[in-house]
Amino acid sequence: MAKREVDIVVISDLHLGTYGCHSKELLKYLKSIKPKMLILNGDIIDIWQFSKSYWPESHMKVVRRILKFVTDGVPVHYLTGNHDEMLRKFADFDLGSFHLRNKLILNIDSRKAWIFHGDVFDVTMQHSKWLAKLGAVGYDTLILINSLTNWFLTKIGRDKMSFSQKVKARFKDAVKFINQFEQTAADLAVEKKYSFVICGHIHHAEIREMQSTDKTGSVTYLNSGDWVESLTALEYNFGKWSIFKYQPELFNTDIDEEDLSDSEDLDAKLDVKNLLERFKLEVN
């Protein structure tokens, strides 16, 4: 499969290290593109729920692919989120083309983009972090049950379904939270005179022009979605943003059969499971 050249790719909420992460699909996507810049907008490795008992090879392959972008000289910006907030104390770290930040201001074709995860808008995160962590465990359990259900539905020839998306759609508070999140991001971006504001966190991919609450200006609000439910990314090419939505029929290559020799040397140098376990123990 020929690689697509893309100026900027933004992905967020991968939640590597959890059952919900669609790592194989994500790897197929990453192998299909040739980005000039990659932005990882938070919740990439789920340190909150990290367990040495669950770190599949497919999750390691995603890390390898990202590192390959770095070794190839592609600028990779890792912006911290709430599930990988432990990395925030190391913000402003640079290693070659890899950059760890809490937020990013980017000039795109003479227009400024303000990029950050977005958990700062979440009241639960700010005042009841234990409740947010408890909710994350419940969410991951729901995703695991959903995966088993979809396996069964596929076996009997039925369409897959998303429990969490149905729950969000039925509860007005969830819809209200998303709307408030987007409006808050837009208001702050207009105030700061940015052209784009790009977030993650709410697992809801979106691109739309939004006016500030006080009607003093507008901004293009973008959200990259996630790789747990929606399997989406933001792409910037030819002066225009678009949402990429993963579709199985577009990827007929089995990644497990592909040659991974370009990253085999990393096995001897990088043990992500042990590194994260040590890191988590030190922080706690």
C-alpha positions, 0 to 999 in steps of 0.5 A, spaced: 500 500 500 502 506 497 503 511 503 499 517 503 503 524 504 499 528 509 502 535 512 499 534 519 496 528 523 493 529 530 491 523 534 489 523 541 486 518 546 489 512 544 489 509 551 494 504 549 495 499 555 487 498 556 482 493 553 479 498 549 484 501 544 484 499 537 491 498 536 491 493 530 487 498 526 491 504 529 497 501 526 494 500 520 493 507 519 500 509 522 503 505 516 499 508 511 501 515 512 507 519 511 506 525 515 510 531 515 508 532 523 505 528 528 501 531 534 499 526 539 494 530 543 494 526 550 491 520 553 496 516 548 499 511 554 493 510 559 498 510 565 492 511 570 490 504 568 496 501 566 498 494 568 504 489 566 499 483 565 496 487 559 500 490 554 499 486 547 504 486 542 500 490 538 500 496 543 508 495 543 508 495 535 504 502 535 509 505 540 515 502 535 511 505 529 511 512 533 518 512 534 520 510 527 517 517 525 522 520 530 528 516 527 526 518 520 526 525 523 518 527 523 517 532 528 512 528 533 509 532 539 507 529 545 502 533 548 500 530 555 492 528 557 489 526 564 490 519 563 498 520 562 498 526 566 504 523 570 508 526 564 507 533 565 512 534 570 517 532 564 514 537 559 519 541 555 523 535 554 526 534 547 530 529 544 531 529 536 525 530 533 521 528 539 517 534 543 514 533 550 509 538 551 503 540 555 500 544 550 502 547 543 502 553 539 503 552 532 503 556 526 499 553 520 499 557 513 500 564 517 494 562 522 495 560 529 493 553 532 492 552 539 493 545 541 492 541 547 488 535 550 482 539 554 481 536 560 482 542 564 475 544 562 473 538 565 470 539 572 470 532 575 478 532 573 479 538 577 475 537 583 474 529 584 480 526 580 478 519 584 471 519 581 474 520 574 479 515 575 473 510 577 469 512 571 475 510 567 475 503 570 468 503 569 468 505 562 474 500 560 470 495 563 464 497 558 468 497 552 471 490 554 464 487 555 462 491 548 468 488 545 465 481 547 458 482 544 461 485 538 465 479 537 458 475 538 454 479 533 460 478 528 459 471 528 452 471 527 452 476 521 449 482 525 452 489 525 457 491 531 454 496 536 457 501 541 454 501 548 458 507 550 456 511 544 449 509 545 449 511 553 452 518 551 446 519 545 441 518 550 443 522 556 442 529 555 448 531 561 453 527 556 451 531 550 450 538 554 457 537 557 460 536 550 457 542 547 459 546 553 466 543 552 466 545 545 464 552 547 469 554 552 474 552 548 472 556 542 471 562 547 478 562 549 481 561 543 477 567 540 479 571 546 487 569 544 485 571 537 487 564 535 484 561 528 484 554 530 483 550 537 484 543 537 482 538 543 481 531 544 479 528 551 471 527 549 472 522 544 468 526 539 471 528 533 468 534 530 470 540 525 466 546 525 466 554 525 464 556 532 462 563 534 464 566 541 458 566 546 459 574 546 459 574 539 465 578 538 469 573 533 469 566 531 474 560 531 475 553 527 474 548 533 477 541 532 477 535 535 481 528 533 476 523 537 479 517 539 481 510 537 477 506 542 470 508 539 470 512 533 477 510 530 478 517 528 484 522 526 485 529 524 489 531 517 491 537 515 493 537 507 493 542 501 490 548 506 484 544 509 483 540 515 479 533 515 477 528 519 479 521 517 475 515 519 478 508 519 474 503 515 476 496 515 475 495 507 480 501 506 486 496 509 486 490 506 493 488 509 494 484 515 499 488 519 502 481 523 505 479 516 508 485 515 516 486 515 518 489 522 525 489 521 526 496 521 524 496 529 527 490 531 533 493 535 528 497 539 526 490 543 533 490 546 533 497 548 526 499 550 521 495 555 515 499 555 512 495 560 517 495 565 519 502 564 511 504 566 511 500 572 517 503 575 515 510 573 508 509 576 511 506 582 515 512 583 510 517 582 505 514 587 
